[in-house]
Amino acid sequence: MKWALAELNKFKNSQVDFKEALDLKASLQKREPFILDLAPILVEGFIQVDKVGYTAHFSVETVITLPSSRSLEPVEVPLSLIIDEEYMTDAQIKALEDISDDEKELIIPLEKDLIDLTEAVEDYILLNLPLQVLTAEEEQSTSGLPKGDFWQVLSEEEVAFAEKLDSETKIDPRLAKLSELLVTEDDE
């Protein structure tokens, strides 16, 4: 998915549509060894060409196989991303006068006379890998959570319940006699 700027400049003030399937399995597995498998990546979108720069807007669809966070069993995770990128040559960046430095940081400077969206697709896939991957059975069951002699892993529901119990009013034993006075006053 590479375009030479000379080729893109033929489409000034219009857009170049594209739809392509990429096989980046080997490249992504080299960058992230936890990736067990990767289906072909469907990339569809357009590059808008104007005098200011080159704006790429595209979607990425794939299914990535990762090990489960608990059991290391393979889990297929569907991945759907929308990507927007702004590319500019050094001359186009220097010509910008009315934007702040923060906005300039969002612009990707072109070091060559070439736009390669494959790099962006790889980077976004790696940035959007989930931190916790569970099989369907692991999502439904909490009985398989690991535990040891003096520790155990709790589900989010169990933690919320424990926090609720802790947040209930606890009476300091030194002040227990005073609380009895309050109860008797309210009852009268």
C-alpha positions in Angstrom: 0.0 0.0 0.0 2.5 2.5 -1.2 1.9 5.6 -3.4 4.5 7.9 -4.9 3.8 11.6 -4.3 4.1 12.2 -8.0 1.3 9.7 -8.6 -0.9 11.2 -5.9 -0.3 14.8 -7.1 -2.2 13.8 -10.3 -5.3 13.7 -8.1 -5.1 17.3 -6.7 -8.3 18.4 -4.9 -9.8 14.9 -5.1 -9.3 11.6 -3.5 -7.8 8.2 -4.3 -10.0 5.3 -3.1 -8.4 2.0 -2.2 -9.4 -1.4 -1.0 -6.8 -4.1 -0.4 -6.1 -7.2 1.6 -2.7 -7.3 3.3 -0.8 -10.2 4.7 1.3 -8.8 7.5 1.4 -11.9 9.7 5.2 -12.4 9.6 6.0 -8.8 10.1 3.7 -8.4 13.1 4.8 -11.7 14.6 8.4 -10.4 14.4 7.5 -7.2 16.2 5.2 -8.9 18.8 5.9 -12.6 19.5 2.7 -13.1 21.4 0.7 -13.0 18.1 -0.1 -16.6 17.3 -1.9 -16.0 14.0 -3.3 -13.2 11.9 -6.0 -13.4 9.3 -5.6 -11.3 6.1 -6.1 -7.6 6.9 -8.8 -5.8 4.9 -7.9 -2.1 4.4 -10.4 0.2 2.8 -10.5 4.0 2.5 -9.1 6.9 0.7 -6.3 9.5 0.5 -7.5 13.1 0.0 -4.9 15.1 -2.0 -4.8 18.9 -1.7 -2.3 21.7 -1.6 -2.0 21.5 2.2 -1.1 17.8 2.3 -2.3 14.2 2.1 -5.0 13.0 4.4 -5.5 9.3 4.7 -8.8 7.9 6.1 -9.3 4.2 6.2 -10.7 1.2 8.1 -8.8 -1.9 9.1 -10.6 -5.3 9.7 -8.9 -8.5 10.8 -9.0 -11.4 13.3 -5.9 -11.8 15.4 -5.2 -14.9 17.5 -3.6 -14.2 20.9 -2.9 -16.4 24.0 -5.4 -16.2 26.8 -4.2 -14.1 29.7 -5.0 -17.0 32.1 -4.6 -20.3 30.4 -2.5 -19.4 27.3 -5.2 -21.1 25.1 -5.4 -19.5 21.6 -8.3 -16.9 21.4 -9.4 -15.3 18.2 -10.0 -11.6 18.7 -11.7 -9.5 16.0 -10.1 -6.1 15.5 -11.8 -3.2 13.7 -10.1 0.1 13.5 -10.7 3.5 11.9 -7.5 5.4 11.1 -6.9 9.0 10.2 -3.4 10.2 9.3 -2.1 13.6 8.0 1.0 13.5 5.8 3.0 16.5 4.6 6.3 17.2 3.0 8.8 19.5 4.7 7.9 22.3 2.4 4.2 21.9 3.2 4.9 21.9 6.9 7.1 25.1 6.6 4.3 26.8 4.7 1.9 26.4 7.6 1.6 29.6 9.6 -1.7 29.5 11.4 -1.4 26.3 13.3 0.1 25.7 16.7 3.0 23.5 17.6 0.6 21.0 19.2 -1.2 20.6 15.9 2.1 20.2 14.0 2.9 17.2 16.2 0.0 15.4 14.7 1.4 15.7 11.2 3.5 12.9 9.9 6.5 14.4 7.9 7.3 12.6 4.7 11.0 11.7 4.6 10.7 10.2 1.1 8.5 11.0 -1.8 6.3 8.1 -0.8 3.3 7.4 1.4 3.4 3.8 2.9 0.2 3.0 4.8 1.4 -0.5 5.7 3.5 1.0 8.5 0.5 2.8 9.9 -1.6 -0.4 9.7 1.0 -2.3 11.6 1.5 0.4 14.3 -2.3 0.8 14.9 -2.8 -3.0 15.2 0.0 -3.3 17.8 -1.3 -0.2 19.7 -4.8 -1.7 19.9 -3.9 -5.2 21.1 -6.1 -6.0 24.1 -4.3 -6.3 27.5 -6.7 -9.0 28.7 -7.7 -11.9 26.5 -10.0 -14.6 27.8 -11.6 -17.6 26.2 -15.5 -17.7 26.3 -15.4 -20.2 29.2 -13.0 -18.1 31.2 -15.2 -15.0 30.7 -18.2 -16.9 32.1 -16.5 -18.7 35.0 -14.8 -17.3 38.0 -14.1 -20.7 39.6 -10.9 -21.2 37.6 -9.2 -18.1 39.1 -5.8 -18.8 40.5 -5.2 -18.9 44.2 -2.6 -19.8 46.7 -2.1 -20.3 50.4 -2.5 -16.7 51.5 -3.8 -15.0 48.3 -6.4 -15.4 45.6 -7.5 -13.6 42.4 -11.0 -12.0 42.7 -13.4 -11.2 40.0 -14.5 -7.6 39.5 -17.9 -8.4 41.1 -16.3 -9.9 44.2 -14.1 -6.8 44.6 -17.1 -4.5 44.2 -19.0 -6.5 46.8 -16.0 -6.4 49.2 -15.7 -2.6 48.8 -19.4 -2.2 49.5 -19.0 -4.2 52.7 -16.0 -2.2 53.8 -17.7 1.1 53.0 -20.6 0.4 55.4 -20.4 2.3 58.6 -18.0 0.7 61.1 -18.1 1.7 64.7 -14.8 2.3 66.5 -14.9 0.0 69.6 -13.8 2.9 71.7 -16.9 4.9 70.7 -19.4 2.0 70.9 -20.9 3.2 74.1 -21.6 6.6 72.5 -23.4 5.0 69.6 -25.7 3.3 72.1 -26.7 6.7 73.4 -27.6 7.9 69.9 -29.7 4.9 69.3 -31.7 5.4 72.5 -32.2 9.1 71.8 -33.6 8.3 68.3 -36.0 5.6 69.7 -37.5 8.0 72.3 
